[in-house]
């Protein structure tokens, strides 16, 4: 119920899509041939394995189907464990292209 309300809020505020899974959720938006994966949350007990990678690839597939040529992700250096997210993006070929205060943006061609 609450996720449904949050999804409506994101759609209204940012034209973003929330994809809910049993193990968590991710949020993306598409604009100017770019898919921006703004949030990924995986329940702690499900963080082992390739779930994060699979969800990213699922979102990227959506972007490709809609004509996107790049995927963008970000980390907030004020958040807990942001280094883990940054390390994963770098591992999968993302490069940092912008820093805006505590936000660091990464991009990759798809």
Buried (B, 14 or more C-beta within 10 A) or exposed (E): EEEEEBBEEBEEEEEBBBBEBEEBBBBBBBEEEBBBBBBBEBEEEEEEEEBBEEBBBBBBEBBEEEEBEBBBBBBEEEEEEBEEBBEBBEEBEBEBEEEEEEBBBBBBEB
